[in-house]
Amino acid sequence: MAATDGDAEYVEHPLLASEVIEQRAYQRRLADTAAADHTLVCLPTGLGKTTVSLLVTADRLHEVGGTALFLAPTKPLVQQHAAFYRDALTLPDEAITVFTGEVRPEDRADLWGESRVVIATPQVVENDLIGGRISLADVTHCTFDECHRATGDYAYVYIAERYHADAEAPLVTGMSASPGGDEEAIMTVCENLGLREVAVMTEDDADVDEYTHDTDVEWERVTLPDAVLEIRDAINEVIVDRLETLKELGVTNTTSPDLSQRDLNRMRGELQELIDADQSEGYEGMSVHAEVMKLRRAVELAETQSVESLRRYFERQRNAARASGASKASQRLVAEPKVREAMRKAEAFDDLHPKFRQTRVMLARTLGIGGGERVIVFTESRDTAEALTDFLSESFDVRRFVGQGDKDGSDGMTQKEQGETLDAFRAGEFEVLVSTSVAEEGLDVPEVDLVLFYEPVPTAIRSIQRKGRTGRQDEGRVVVLMAEDTRDEAFFWISRRREREMEDELAKLKGVADEMAEELDGDQTALDAFDDGDGTAEADGGAAAQPGLAAFGPDEGDGGADGEAGGDRPGDDEPEGVVAAAEGDDEAVEVVVDQRELDSAIARDLSTREGVETRLETLAVGDYVVSDRVAVERKTVADFLDTLTGGDRSLFDQVGDLSRHYARPVVLLEGEGLYEERNVHPDAIRGALASLTVDFGVSVLRTEDEGDTTDLLAVLAEREQTTRDRAVSVHGEKSAKTLDEQQEYVVGAIADIGPVTARALLEHFGSVEAVMTAREEDLLAVGGVGEVTADRIRTVVGSDYR
């Protein structure tokens, strides 16, 4: 139904506010398709994909009931969609809930049951599902915004799997203006989200054409000054030298510094094959390869960003090389004379990159001569965004728009700051927004007169997203800045080619949507047939199902290490916090997972296992708890070897805490190449393993990879909770450090010198204060302290804080 207000017609619906959603025939057709089955909705940026999902949500909530879940990849997008839904739906505002990391987990668990619509970032929902805080059983519509992200380990993939498995009446809508570069990529997204229909509208459709305008794309060439070329050439000389080394290893035939990323990826693969074959040349080559990658990044910054960005990059590399456990690649990089020469020239360069001036010219033409009102400038680098904002602010009213975190220490923006900045831009309070990629995807940035690319984007998806910011209401311009004879030009032509390929694929996708839907439906039928009817595959050959496994091990009556009977059942006198173990094979076993383990896929995979439930906590001791007596500390082979080569004794502190609080502590060593991955003497490794077992009474178990670890944890939980009928109990806390240990910690933190040198310094000077005030010549008198270490200590202790 539609209501008319003058020339405009609006959608009428029991759950939609009156005169809010304009009636558009193409949106209604797409919504009707999406309401009938799991559907991928493809629609050009700015033409109302969110409205399509809203119409489906309103229909589902009205006809089926339950809860609707809307997932968006960033916090600003979540806030934007929530505001739109609150304006458009007749539901009370408190029934439309926002879930981001800023809402406490325990609050999310309570809010979930009270909400009709939840709009969330996928990582938060993934964590809540793994932690057992929410259930998708009553979700009747799930929308995946910017669904082209549904590949690999991205949270969308896991959530879709859980949704299809857990929901009683599931319906999925995937939305994107650019779902993939080819049919295979689009099919992957559909399969990962369980989509069986494809609905496509392009700007060539008659119903859509009246809502679109042409967007001109033009490019401006800039010429690099000689000083910048000298910096670049000095770095390129080092790249050529390092490629000569790789050529001698037989993994490349070229020493050109302009080789492609594909060539570098191929080289890395061949080096990995040498490592897998236990050839030492592979390790040497991999380190050189890492150095080449760092050098190429430096060249890219000099050519396409700014010398200021390069200076900041060099500073970070210097700091990395000084840190404890620094890689040889980082150390060689900053020690190389030609690189040091490039660093000096970058420090001495006091001019602007020509792109800065050209940006100012383009803005003056648009905002001054052209009478425009708003401009967005996109850049790949946060360093460049900050420098460009400072530079342009001399002539225009400019604000930056960047993400929340930055591993290199650059200041980010909070969610509140992002929202306030966008609101001010929409209101016309300033005229230029300088943004990193955070504003590319779906964010409701107002129509602008110019979108300026500080550099070409070699990815069709991102380029299309950016251009969608202009040309919504009137004809707009997109300008791309290119530094001549640099990677900029290559990236530009790659982007042009990929965009054409995607446009062709979308056109073909529209033409063969029915065929693709049949293929996707056929894939789903095959999957359904493979399932044996109770949620497990007929080919199930899991170790837990093997006869006799439960009987493996000591008799029920054998006493534990702490003297308790192994088969004792928990009674009413169990300590507070103990969760009763499963009684019977039909009950799920529980694994408590430390929050910090979410970086791996183990918790996620455990949560999808039949008969296994996961619970997230911030564990003081261990990484996983499977009973009241068994807790597991997981270490990858690389992490384990780091403790032997870097002087870090934290593993043994952790194991000590583990063994003090759990009767059967386990260290799980994950990965292959224990004796081959690092240049560590095998006896040193054996000694560490022996210490864990003999000195700490810990069982050391080996697994091949994360999948093997997942299997082992599931079996441990099954044995403890079902076979042994144990309870799950989270207890224990890290033991407090002694005064000596605290003093060693403080001194060891200086320039990452580590505990061994810290003890030597404290034994020599007698106190932390004396170490801090010692002169460099006095520091050199301490065994194990050389000139480099002494200089680092004095630099950290004596430098002014900026």
SVG drawing of the C-alpha trace seen along z (x, -y; Angstrom):
<svg xmlns="http://www.w3.org/2000/svg" viewBox="-2 -32 85 82">
<polyline fill="none" stroke="black" stroke-width="0.4" points="0.0,0.0 1.1,-3.6 0.1,-6.9 0.3,-10.1 1.7,-13.4 1.7,-15.9 3.9,-14.4 5.5,-11.8 4.1,-8.4 5.0,-6.6 4.9,-3.0 2.1,-2.1 2.7,0.8 1.5,1.5 5.2,1.3 6.3,-1.6 6.0,-5.2 3.8,-7.2 5.4,-9.4 8.9,-8.1 9.7,-5.5 9.2,-6.8 7.5,-4.3 10.0,-3.1 9.0,-0.2 12.5,1.3 12.9,1.4 9.5,3.2 10.4,5.8 13.7,6.5 12.0,6.7 9.4,9.2 12.2,11.4 14.2,11.2 11.1,12.0 10.6,15.2 14.0,16.8 17.6,16.2 18.6,13.5 21.7,11.5 20.5,8.0 22.8,6.1 22.0,2.4 24.2,-0.6 25.5,-2.7 23.0,-5.3 19.9,-3.7 18.5,-2.3 19.7,1.2 19.0,0.5 15.4,-0.4 15.0,3.0 16.1,4.8 13.9,2.6 10.8,3.6 11.7,7.3 12.2,6.8 8.9,5.1 7.1,7.9 8.8,10.6 8.2,9.0 4.6,8.4 3.8,11.8 6.2,14.2 7.3,12.3 10.6,12.9 13.6,10.7 15.4,9.1 19.2,8.9 21.0,6.4 24.8,6.7 27.1,3.9 30.9,4.0 31.7,0.7 30.4,-1.1 29.5,-4.3 27.4,-2.2 25.6,-0.5 24.7,-3.9 23.5,-5.2 21.3,-2.2 19.9,-2.3 18.9,-5.9 17.2,-5.1 15.3,-2.1 14.1,-4.1 12.8,-6.8 11.2,-4.4 9.6,-1.8 6.7,-2.3 8.5,-0.2 9.6,-2.0 13.1,-3.2 14.2,-0.9 13.0,2.1 15.7,1.3 19.0,2.0 22.6,1.3 25.2,3.9 28.9,2.8 31.9,3.3 31.0,0.3 28.0,2.2 29.1,4.5 28.7,8.2 26.4,8.8 24.2,5.9 24.0,7.3 22.8,10.6 19.9,8.8 19.1,6.5 18.9,9.3 15.8,10.8 14.1,7.4 14.8,6.3 12.7,6.6 15.5,5.3 19.3,5.7 21.7,3.7 25.3,4.8 28.9,5.2 29.6,8.9 32.5,9.3 30.3,8.6 27.6,11.0 30.3,13.6 31.7,13.2 28.3,13.4 27.5,16.6 30.8,18.2 30.2,17.1 26.7,18.5 25.2,15.1 22.7,15.0 20.7,17.4 19.6,17.0 16.7,19.4 14.1,16.6 15.7,14.4 13.4,14.4 15.4,12.1 19.1,11.6 20.7,8.9 24.4,8.9 25.2,5.4 28.3,5.0 28.1,8.8 31.0,9.0 33.1,9.3 31.7,12.8 34.9,14.6 37.6,16.5 37.5,16.1 35.4,12.9 32.7,13.1 29.8,13.0 30.7,16.6 30.5,18.0 27.3,16.1 25.6,17.3 26.5,20.9 25.2,20.6 22.0,18.8 21.1,21.5 21.7,24.1 20.0,22.5 17.1,20.4 13.6,21.9 12.5,19.8 15.6,18.3 15.6,15.7 18.9,14.1 19.3,11.0 22.8,10.1 23.3,6.6 26.2,5.0 26.8,2.6 29.8,4.6 29.6,8.3 32.7,9.5 35.0,9.2 33.8,12.3 31.2,14.9 33.3,17.2 33.7,14.5 30.0,13.8 29.2,17.5 31.6,17.8 29.7,15.0 26.4,16.7 27.5,20.1 29.1,18.7 25.8,16.9 23.5,19.7 21.9,17.5 19.8,19.2 18.4,16.2 20.2,13.3 18.3,10.1 20.2,7.4 19.3,3.9 21.7,1.8 21.7,-1.8 20.5,-0.7 17.1,0.4 14.3,-2.0 13.0,-2.1 16.5,-2.9 17.7,-5.3 15.6,-8.2 17.3,-8.1 20.9,-8.1 23.2,-10.7 26.4,-10.5 29.6,-10.6 32.6,-11.8 35.9,-10.2 39.1,-12.2 42.7,-12.0 45.3,-14.6 48.9,-13.8 51.6,-15.2 55.4,-15.1 57.6,-14.2 60.5,-16.7 64.1,-15.5 64.6,-15.4 61.8,-12.8 63.1,-10.8 66.6,-10.7 65.0,-9.3 63.1,-6.7 66.2,-5.8 68.3,-5.2 65.8,-2.8 65.4,-1.1 69.1,-0.4 68.8,1.6 65.8,3.5 67.9,4.5 70.7,5.7 68.3,7.8 66.6,9.2 70.1,10.3 70.3,12.4 66.9,13.9 67.9,14.6 70.9,16.5 68.5,18.7 66.6,19.4 63.3,17.9 63.3,15.0 64.6,14.1 64.3,10.4 66.0,7.7 63.7,4.9 62.4,2.9 59.1,2.5 58.2,6.2 54.6,7.0 53.0,8.1 52.1,11.3 55.8,12.0 56.6,11.3 53.8,13.7 55.1,16.4 58.6,15.9 57.3,16.3 55.6,19.5 58.8,20.9 60.8,19.9 58.2,21.6 58.7,24.8 62.5,24.6 61.7,24.2 59.3,27.2 62.1,29.2 64.3,28.2 66.7,26.2 68.4,23.3 68.4,21.2 64.6,20.9 64.9,19.1 67.6,16.7 65.5,16.0 62.4,15.4 64.2,12.8 65.5,11.0 62.0,11.2 60.6,9.5 63.1,6.7 62.1,6.2 58.5,5.9 59.4,3.2 61.6,1.3 58.8,1.4 56.4,-0.1 58.9,-2.9 59.1,-3.5 55.3,-3.6 55.1,-6.2 57.7,-8.4 56.1,-8.1 52.4,-8.2 51.9,-9.7 54.2,-12.2 57.7,-12.5 56.2,-13.1 54.5,-9.7 57.9,-8.2 59.6,-9.9 57.0,-8.4 57.5,-5.0 61.3,-5.2 60.9,-6.1 58.6,-3.1 61.2,-0.9 64.0,-2.3 61.9,-1.6 61.1,1.9 64.8,2.7 65.7,1.5 63.0,3.7 63.8,7.0 63.4,9.9 63.6,7.6 63.7,9.5 66.9,9.5 65.0,7.9 64.2,4.8 67.8,4.7 69.4,4.9 67.0,2.3 67.9,-0.5 71.6,0.5 71.9,0.4 73.9,-2.7 71.8,-3.6 68.6,-3.4 70.2,-5.6 71.0,-8.0 67.4,-8.0 66.4,-8.6 68.7,-11.6 67.3,-13.1 63.7,-12.5 64.5,-14.4 66.1,-17.2 63.2,-17.5 61.3,-20.7 59.0,-20.9 55.5,-19.5 54.7,-16.5 53.2,-17.8 49.9,-16.0 49.4,-18.4 49.4,-21.4 47.3,-19.7 44.7,-18.8 44.6,-22.4 44.1,-23.6 41.3,-21.1 39.5,-22.2 39.9,-25.8 38.3,-25.2 35.4,-23.2 34.6,-25.3 35.7,-28.7 35.4,-29.1 32.8,-26.4 30.7,-27.5 30.6,-24.0 29.8,-23.3 31.3,-19.9 34.3,-17.8 35.6,-14.4 39.3,-13.5 40.1,-9.9 43.6,-8.5 45.0,-5.1 47.3,-6.4 46.3,-7.7 49.6,-9.6 48.7,-11.3 45.2,-12.1 46.6,-13.9 49.2,-15.8 46.8,-16.7 44.2,-17.9 46.8,-20.2 47.9,-21.5 44.4,-22.1 43.2,-23.8 45.3,-26.8 42.9,-27.5 39.7,-25.6 37.5,-24.4 38.7,-20.8 38.2,-17.9 39.6,-14.4 37.6,-11.2 39.6,-8.1 39.0,-4.8 39.3,-4.1 42.5,-2.1 46.0,-2.2 48.7,0.3 51.4,-2.3 50.1,-4.6 48.4,-7.2 45.5,-8.9 42.1,-7.5 38.6,-8.8 36.0,-7.4 32.6,-6.3 31.1,-9.5 33.7,-11.7 33.0,-10.0 29.2,-10.5 29.7,-14.2 32.0,-14.8 29.6,-13.3 26.6,-15.2 28.6,-18.5 29.6,-17.7 25.9,-17.0 24.9,-20.2 27.4,-22.2 29.5,-23.2 32.7,-22.5 33.4,-22.0 36.2,-19.3 36.3,-15.8 39.6,-14.1 39.0,-10.4 40.7,-7.0 38.8,-4.0 36.5,-4.0 33.9,-6.2 33.9,-4.0 31.4,-1.4 27.7,-2.4 28.2,-5.3 25.5,-7.9 27.9,-10.7 25.9,-13.5 26.1,-14.2 29.3,-16.1 30.5,-18.1 33.8,-16.3 35.3,-13.0 39.1,-13.3 41.3,-10.2 44.7,-11.1 45.9,-7.9 44.2,-5.2 42.7,-2.3 43.6,1.1 40.4,2.8 37.2,2.5 35.0,2.8 36.6,0.0 36.7,-2.3 33.0,-1.8 32.2,-2.5 34.1,-5.7 32.5,-7.0 29.1,-6.2 29.6,-9.3 28.9,-11.7 26.3,-11.9 23.3,-10.9 21.2,-14.0 23.2,-15.9 26.1,-15.2 29.3,-14.9 33.0,-14.6 35.6,-12.1 39.2,-13.1 42.2,-10.7 45.6,-12.0 48.5,-10.1 52.2,-10.5 53.7,-10.0 55.9,-6.9 55.0,-5.4 52.9,-2.6 50.0,-5.1 49.6,-4.6 49.7,-0.8 47.1,-0.9 44.9,-3.2 44.8,-0.9 44.3,2.1 41.3,0.4 39.9,-0.6 40.1,3.0 38.7,4.5 35.8,2.1 34.9,2.9 35.1,6.6 32.8,6.1 30.3,4.1 30.4,6.9 29.9,9.5 27.0,7.7 25.4,7.4 25.9,11.1 24.8,11.8 21.5,10.0 21.1,12.0 21.8,15.4 20.3,14.7 17.8,17.5 20.5,20.0 22.7,19.0 19.8,19.3 19.2,22.9 22.9,23.7 22.9,22.3 19.7,24.1 21.3,27.3 24.3,26.8 22.0,26.4 20.0,29.6 23.3,31.5 24.3,30.2 20.9,31.1 21.1,34.6 24.6,35.1 23.2,34.3 21.8,37.5 18.8,35.7 20.1,35.0 22.6,32.3 25.6,34.6 27.0,35.9 26.8,39.6 30.5,39.6 31.1,38.6 34.2,40.4 35.1,38.2 37.4,39.6 34.8,39.2 32.6,41.7 35.2,44.5 34.4,47.5 36.7,47.9 37.9,44.3 36.0,43.6 37.8,46.5 41.2,45.3 43.2,44.3 43.3,45.1 40.4,46.9 37.6,44.8 39.0,45.4 42.5,44.2 43.4,41.3 44.4,37.9 47.6,36.1 46.1,34.3 44.8,37.5 41.2,37.1 39.4,40.0 39.2,39.6 35.6,40.7 34.2,38.6 30.9,36.9 30.3,33.3 27.8,33.0 25.9,30.2 29.2,29.1 30.9,28.1 32.5,24.7 30.6,21.7 31.0,21.2 31.1,24.8 28.8,25.7 27.4,29.2 28.9,31.6 26.6,33.0 24.7,36.0 24.2,38.4 25.4,38.5 22.7,36.2 23.9,33.3 26.4,30.8 29.9,30.5 31.2,27.1 34.6,25.4 35.4,22.1 37.5,20.0 39.7,17.0 38.6,13.8 42.1,13.4 41.9,16.7 39.4,15.2 42.2,14.2 42.3,17.9 39.5,19.9 39.5,22.5 36.7,21.1 34.6,20.4 35.0,23.9 34.3,25.4 31.0,23.5 29.8,25.1 30.5,28.6 27.5,30.8 27.4,31.4 29.9,28.7 29.0,25.4 31.5,22.5 31.5,19.8 33.8,16.7 35.5,15.4 38.6,13.4 40.5,16.2 43.2,15.3 44.8,18.8 45.0,20.8 43.4,20.3 40.8,23.1 39.1,24.8 37.4,28.2 36.8,29.3 37.4,28.5 40.9,30.1 42.0,29.6 43.0,26.2 45.0,25.8 47.6,23.2 47.9,23.1 51.2,22.0 52.1,22.1 55.5,23.4 56.5,19.8 55.4,18.5 57.1,21.3 60.4,20.7 60.1,17.0 60.3,17.8 63.6,19.5 65.2,16.9 63.8,13.7 64.5,14.1 60.8,13.9 60.0,16.2 56.2,15.5 55.4,19.0 56.9,20.5 55.1,17.9 51.9,18.9 52.6,22.6 53.4,22.0 50.0,20.3 48.3,23.1 49.8,25.9 49.1,24.2 45.4,23.9 44.5,27.0 45.3,30.6 45.9,31.7 47.4,28.7 48.1,29.1 50.4,27.2 49.2,27.6 52.0,27.0 50.5,26.3 52.3,26.4 55.0,28.2 58.7,27.6 59.5,27.4 63.2,28.3 63.4,26.6 61.6,23.3 64.2,21.3 68.0,21.6 67.6,23.0 69.6,26.0 67.4,29.1 68.7,29.7 67.5,26.3 64.0,27.1 64.2,30.6 65.3,28.9 62.4,26.5 59.9,29.4 61.6,31.4 61.2,28.5 57.5,28.1 57.0,31.8 59.3,32.5 59.5,29.1 55.9,28.0 54.1,31.4 52.5,30.3 51.3,32.6 52.7,31.4 50.5,32.3 51.3,31.7 48.8,30.7 49.4,30.0 47.3,26.9 44.2,25.1 41.9,27.8 43.8,30.5 43.7,28.3 40.0,27.9 39.6,31.7 41.8,32.3 39.9,29.8 36.6,31.4 37.9,34.8 39.4,33.5 36.0,31.9 34.1,35.1 36.4,37.3 36.3,35.0 32.6,34.1 30.9,37.2 33.3,40.1 34.7,38.9 31.5,36.9 33.6,34.0 32.3,30.4 33.6,27.3 35.1,24.9 36.9,21.6 39.1,20.8 42.5,19.5 44.2,16.2 47.7,15.1 50.0,15.1 51.2,11.7 54.8,10.8 57.4,10.6 59.2,7.3 62.2,8.7 60.1,9.7 58.4,6.3 61.8,4.6 63.0,6.9 59.9,6.2 60.3,2.4 63.9,2.5 63.4,5.1 60.7,3.0 63.3,0.2 63.8,0.4 62.7,4.1 66.1,5.2 64.5,8.3 64.8,10.0 68.3,11.4 69.9,7.9 67.5,6.5 68.8,8.8 72.4,8.0 71.7,4.3 69.9,4.6 72.6,6.8 75.2,4.3 73.5,1.0 71.3,2.4 68.0,0.6 65.7,-0.5 66.4,-4.2 70.2,-3.6 69.7,-2.0 67.6,-4.8 70.1,-7.5 73.3,-5.6 75.5,-7.3 76.2,-5.5 79.8,-4.7 78.6,-3.1 76.1,-1.0 78.8,0.3 80.6,1.8 77.7,4.3 78.2,7.7 76.1,8.2 75.5,4.5 77.1,3.1 77.1,-0.3 73.8,0.2 72.0,1.4 73.5,-1.4 72.5,-4.0 69.0,-2.7 68.6,-2.8 69.8,-6.4 67.6,-7.4 64.5,-6.0 65.2,-7.2 66.6,-10.6 64.6,-11.8 61.8,-14.3 58.3,-12.9 56.6,-14.3"/>
</svg>
